[in-house]
Amino acid sequence: IPGAPMCACVEQMPVVTRSDCTQVDVTETFTFKYDPINGFSVVVSDVSIDFNSCQGLNNRNNDLSAYVARLETEGKVTSAQRNELKKHLVEKNNCPVAIERNLASKGIIRGFPNDFFDETYSFPSTNTDQLTHGLCVVGASSVGAFSDTDFDLEYTVVPNFGNGTKLWGDRDYTAQGIQGEFMCEGGTYLQPNTV
């Protein structure tokens, strides 16, 4: 990418879908000697430095995102640190969402008519990593949602909300007893991929 540094901290890099990853493998030989008069001495010899593809999760090597995922499974980085990386390394097929999120963070919303209605909802903070929720909209021609704090959270647009609609992507719970517009019957449900 023109103007982007070849090597820098990730927060100084442009938003990309993929990044190579290099790890340094060093082999050194140390010789320790003890002399009763002069004490210990150490000599370093046979230094070998190899630059290799980093080893990512599920054998996805030479991929920074997979490498950080592996570090998370090993407890060397937190999920919050991994999510920070996802602000800059958005992975395959996520560029359109990342572009809109970045534009929206600057107050720019493009491609919407003048009567576009933008609703922002901030959930209250919790002491858990699970927040049971769902969003439903009535009367809109187009809806969408994203989280600006949890980049693993995705929403699937489900039209004609009503009895039997699956509420979460990772659970088998369905809506029951839905009657009338005040309960979003016939509306568009934004189904979270996880609780």
Disulfide bonds with the S-S distance in Angstrom:
Cys21-Cys54 2.18
Cys136-Cys184 1.84
